[in-house]
Amino acid sequence: QAIYMVERIRENETCIQSITKCLYPETAKRFGTSAPSVESNLRTVIRACWKQVDHNLLEHIAGSALEQLPTNKDFIDMLAGFLRRLQ
C-alpha cells in the first residue's frame, strides 16, 4: 500500500494535498480494505522505519535531519520526492 501511494504521488503531486480524502480511499479500494486501515498500515511502516537505531537513511531520503517521527503525509511526500530526484 505504501509503495502504491508513493507511486501515485510521483504520478500526480497534487494527490498529497488531499491524502485523507483522495489517496487513502483510492488505495483502500485498490487493495480491498478501508481508508482507516490504509492510514494505520502506513503509520506502522513509518514507526518501523523510525525504530531503526540509525536514522541516516531516512535523513538522506528526507534531505535533512529528522527530529521527530514524520507524519504520514510527510513520509509519503519525502519518499516520492527522493525517487523524483533519482530520475
C-alpha positions in Angstrom: 0.0 0.0 0.0 2.8 2.4 0.9 4.5 1.7 -2.4 1.3 2.3 -4.3 0.8 5.6 -2.6 4.3 6.8 -3.3 3.9 5.9 -7.0 0.5 7.8 -7.1 2.2 10.9 -5.6 5.0 10.6 -8.1 2.5 10.5 -10.9 0.3 13.3 -9.5 1.9 15.5 -6.9 -1.5 17.2 -6.1 -2.8 13.9 -4.5 -0.6 14.7 -1.5 -2.8 17.7 -0.7 -5.8 15.5 -0.2 -4.2 12.4 1.3 -7.2 11.6 3.6 -9.9 12.4 1.0 -8.3 11.1 -2.1 -5.2 8.9 -1.6 -6.4 6.8 1.4 -9.8 5.9 -0.2 -8.2 5.2 -3.6 -5.6 3.0 -2.0 -8.2 1.2 0.1 -10.4 0.5 -3.0 -7.3 -0.8 -4.9 -6.4 -3.2 -2.1 -9.9 -4.2 -0.9 -9.7 -2.6 2.5 -10.8 0.6 4.3 -9.2 4.0 4.3 -8.6 3.9 8.1 -6.8 0.6 7.6 -4.6 2.2 4.9 -3.8 5.1 7.3 -3.0 2.7 10.1 -0.8 0.5 8.0 1.2 3.5 6.8 1.7 4.6 10.4 3.0 1.1 11.2 5.5 1.3 8.3 6.7 4.7 9.5 7.1 3.6 13.1 9.1 0.5 11.9 11.4 2.7 10.0 11.7 5.2 12.9 12.6 2.4 15.4 15.8 1.7 13.5 18.7 2.8 15.6 20.4 4.6 12.7 18.2 7.3 11.0 20.9 8.1 8.4 18.9 6.5 5.5 15.7 8.2 6.5 17.5 11.6 6.8 19.2 11.0 3.4 15.8 10.4 1.9 14.3 13.4 3.6 17.2 15.6 2.7 17.6 16.9 6.2 17.8 15.8 9.8 14.6 14.4 11.3 13.9 15.5 14.8 10.7 13.6 15.2 8.6 10.8 13.6 7.4 12.1 10.2 3.7 12.4 9.6 2.0 10.1 7.1 1.8 12.9 4.6 5.5 14.0 5.1 6.7 10.4 4.9 5.0 9.7 1.6 6.0 13.1 0.2 9.6 12.7 1.1 9.8 9.2 -0.5 8.2 10.4 -3.7 10.4 13.4 -3.8 13.5 11.3 -3.2 12.5 9.0 -6.1 11.9 12.0 -8.3 15.4 13.3 -7.6 16.9 10.0 -8.6 15.4 10.2 -12.1 
